[in-house]
Amino acid sequence: MTRLIDRRMGIFLTGLFILTVALPIGNLWMEGKPVPSYAVSLMGKYLCYALLAVALDLVWGYCGILSLGHGAFFALGGYAMGMHLMREIGTRGSYANATLPDFMVFLGWQELPWFWHGFDMFWFAALMAMVVPGLLAFVFGWFAFRSRVTGVYLSIITQALTYALMLAFFRNEMGFGGNNGLTDFKDILGFPLQSDRTRVGLMVASALALAGGLLLARWVTRSRLGQVLVCVRDAESRTRFLGYRVEHYKLFIFTLSAMMAGVAGALYTPQVGIINPGEFSPANSIEIVIWVALGGRGTLVGAALGAILVAFAKTLLTGWMPEFWLFALGALFILVTIALPKGALGAIEGGLGRLRPRSTTATKEARA
Amino acid sequence: MFLRALTFMLGLWVSALPLAAQSFDDLLTRLPQGSFSDRATVVSALAATGDLRAAAVLDALGAGELHVRPSDGALLRVTGRGTNLRGTDVLTGDAVEVAPRSTEAVRVNNSLRRTVRAAMGVLTLRDPDPMRRLNAAEAAFRAPDPEQLEAIDLALDAEDDARVRAALIQARATTILRGDAPVAERVEAVETIRERSPRVVIAALAPYRADTQPEVAEAAADAVATAERTLQLWSQAQNVWFGLSLGSVLLLAAVGLAITFGVMGVINMAHGELVMLGAYTTFVVQNAIRVHAPHLFDWSLLIAAPLAFGFAGLVGVAIERGIVRHLYGRPLETLLATWGVSLILQQAVRSAFGPNNREVGNPSWMSGAFEIGQLTITWNRLWIVVFALVVFAVLMFVMRRTPIGLQMRAVTQNRAMAGNMGIRTSWVDAMTFGLGAGIAGLAGVALSQIDNVSPNLGQNYIVDSFMVVVFGGAGNIWGTLAAAFSLGIVNKFLEPYAGAVLAKIVILVAIILFIQKRPRGLFAVKGRAVEA
């Protein structure tokens, strides 16, 4: 058994800790505000993406399930939190209706649909942000894994799943704000969303969630169960013949991963201030895959780094040369798959390992 | 209006009888007098005279432009107001000087206007132009007036044009039905009317289902029910047609994928973008034709098709040689890399042609529609169905009957052995991929006729076409055909109940569930190849 916090994880968590301390200080307490507020929110957003990438790495990197629908779990978590934030608006909306969100008044609805009840309580929304994606993943996975849908077929039907959800959420009749989604949030737990302190608070919460998610994922993957997962990834039939109930392991990790993605979505919504059906688009879900592939699948920390890097590059490039972004992203997909099969982290550590013949446990694991 | 009045005038000299003319003049003098209901009686009587001069009078009356000059009782048609006042004698059509306030309008209300319109219909039954008589008979059919039964009978006696006769018989039937004729006659009228097309039958007979005479009510109800059943059948046929049409689009989008994914096992996420390239090729070809050789426009699609096939095929070969070749045996990586290609192609087209929709025209032989019974079929949809089937047939021929097809199948079934037999496997890979890509280009030519040509064109089809291939069973091109058409038809049958978006969602969920049941598709390839 390897240590829970190996060198790689240690370095990353230290970096994350420094960031989480430095950004708030620079934003709130230093003279002249060297860290602008938007940078704090941006960082918070990246950290949510990183958590999402860790969730995907858990299923893809360790269990070989390439989900092209993880964006759906993320968006569902986001919607759960968005529904709470909509209820929080209360009478401050344009129609000043205490119970109905603006878009429902606009559509002429008389009362709150049943699935909106309970979302006025934060704890319920937070719970739902995990339960709903988890439940969907459980049901979907139960069917899929039991009938041994694997590989590319599974990828395609997960993509169809998120596509179907996107179409569904675009409909006004669904009661989730249709095209526009949920937006115009005012505050969370009584703290105004526009204030710097709330933004910092959300960013720190995202960092904590990422650290927690990383440690949880690490704890799961280094356990006995984690070893079986890797076996499933590398030789599914053989694992089954050895007597393991492969579909149970897959189902467990798929559901856990979906719940992590839901948490990431729930933290994402208040920081960007909107959640709409576009989050379900298959393109978004595939982008998550490239974060993981770039960072290195099966490395957890690499996935988080990949997410932050790509998201950061996207912010920069779409600002400077919007035309160039898709070229860059497309080239990244091709390059990573052809030239960096182990991802950037794998390549770097592989390079280090070659310099130092006495390889560390981390590289052994990366090569496994 | 004036010309029409003049035509009637000409008819008048020929056909007017002295006796009719006598009573006609009496009626004319009575027209401006009395109440609205008196006037309605006079109008019907005027029409019943069959005198064609009445048409001009009634026309002016209906338009509210009929005036009477109190000084001599002359009927004038007065248009305009103030200094632009212009008058015409309704009987002779001569221009008449009219001083303001020297005439009084003959007033009309809505019920009188209806009477006038019906009366006009009867009068036109005598028009020398058969087309106009036909229209008048149709008008009398739609708005029957029992008082005009005699006029219709007279017209029927005099009629010798078969089509107009048929229309008059129908008009006579509705008129009898509307009036208080004996039961037997009215039931017979219902039987006459039910020979018409179902929609007309429903419109004409639906009110009589509650008739006071039970026999009539029963006959009408029966006729309406039959018509509704017929319509229902036609609407099912229409759904099937729409489904076939959608299925042909799906088939076109998916059949190339059936080669790359189904036969080679390579996930090509850039497939949709190859379709888009085909559509843009069509756009470029059409533009060139518009500028250099406008007379060739009708041929533009036939010129574009081979070019689109070639261009998309070349891009496909380039993708295979440059990227896919390095990733054989790693399907998930192939998926990601080709997704990258699709992003690049999308952005390249967006940079070159702009993000907006591009206009691709329909050649003349693809625009318009024709009808079979109650079924409306547009030419472009029909040609796309034909095109999809032709593409499919040619593809099957290539795969089954040509050396290259044989080699393709050999390589996909057993690469090593095919290599030992002297087949250049890597060359065959490139050709197979190119073939799939080229067919995507052909699909683009067809889709440019019915969809928006924009950089996002391919994105709209990628999920659908994967669904079709997976549903049909990868590796089975016939399965793709069956899957495309069955998904298309099921989709169109769901749409009336669930709406377009919900129907699509239902289909997606159904396929997801179906794959759970039969992970290898509808027509799974059996045997050892499955595990390979």
Interface residues (C-beta under 8 A of the other chain):
Chain A: L66 F140 F143 A144 R146 S147 R148 V149 G151 V152 Y153 S155 I156 I157 Q159 A160 L161 Y163 A164 L167 A168 F170 R171 P282 A283 I286 V289 I290 A293 E323 W325 L326 F327 L329 G330 A331 L332 F333 I334 V336 T337 I338 P341
Chain B: I267 M269 I323 H326 L327 P331 L332 E333 T334 L335 L336 A337 W339 G340 V341 S342 L343 I344 Q346 Q347 A348 R350 S351 Q459 I462 V463 F466 M467 V470 V501 L502 K504 I505 L508 V509 I511 I512 L513 I515 Q516 K517 P519
